[in-house]
Amino acid sequence: MVVTLDFICLRLNPDNGQPEVMLKERLKGPHEGQYALVGGWVREHPLDDGNGYDHTLEDAVTRILTSKVGFLPSYLEKLPPEGSATRDPALGWSVTIPFLCLFNRPDMAELDQQDSIRWESIDGILTGASPLPFDHRKLVRLAYDAFLNKIKYSSLLLYLLPEKVAVSQIVHAYEIFGICVKKQTVFSRWINPGVLVETGERRAIAAKGQPSRLYRLEESSLSYFDSEIGKSYRMKACNG
């Protein structure tokens, strides 16, 4: 049975702030020339050319991401596996282990220089306007649902934001995902406990207004809350 890894890599578009998924052109095999999720096989045995195999799952993750993307994400989380006899007809029975990956690295611009990589909007993928091969649309849906649920109760969303971020940027990012968060909440949940710390720098966020204090994330693992960080909404604005 073949075991593969698929990476649902998310970023916020630098111009409009909307969530996007990284896609990579398939250079061979089924659906050659189409764009799909970044992924690859787990190497159970050494290859014919003598290259080593994956001793652990972490080895496979590092090998695939560094060889196909160039570096590791800001945040990575393993999701429940998916498998069937039909997800890849060319392989027969196969199982994939999907990973949610968040990117906010300062060297992200390097990815835009790679001809084989492009970013597609979440909405385009989930509505089918931007079709993906295999079961990749389903994997995007599963990963995105997990992401949306987790940002309500943890610091996960901060891993999508710039390394140095203003409070207003955090509030706006939550609005993008339909969650109303007050500036006071950012202070009480993250800044006062020391999860976000001041950098001593200021930057103008809007065209008008005073430069804002900048903060950086200072935690070794996700922070979790006992209750939702803000109120979810659907059709009306956050301050409506």
C-alpha angles and dihedrals in degrees: 000000000000119000119199136177122224123192121208098200115192132192137162112248106252092224106041102015094233120143118259137183124225114239128188128203114250108234098190145004126038114359092015111187094023124111119246142157117297108262149127147184125284107244108230094175137022114276124246090260091059097255112151129254132237110274092185139014088252089057090055093047093051094044096049097043096045093046097044103030105021100235144025124269128253090248133015130185130178115232129200113289124254124209145161143144092258108043089095110017092193092060103038114212109019139163127206129197108210122208129200108222126186122199126199100138119149089232093056090116088075089070091059088060092061111095093205095056128074136164121234127192117255090231092054092053098043094047092049093242087120104039121206129201127248114002094319095121089056091050091051090051093050093048094045093049089051090049094049092050094047098050088063092064106026147038091262096118091061089069089067094052129084118284088248111040139174124226091244090056091055092050091048093049091056090050089057088060094045099259124125111217123175122221089239088059092055089054096046097043102038118003101047093046090048099248088122116036130191116258094201089242132111131203135182107247099179130039089249128037140052122307112270128231113256125223134191130209113258109184136105094213139009120298115226131203133210092226138028114286093227146351119283119226136182120193105008130069123263093254094039 
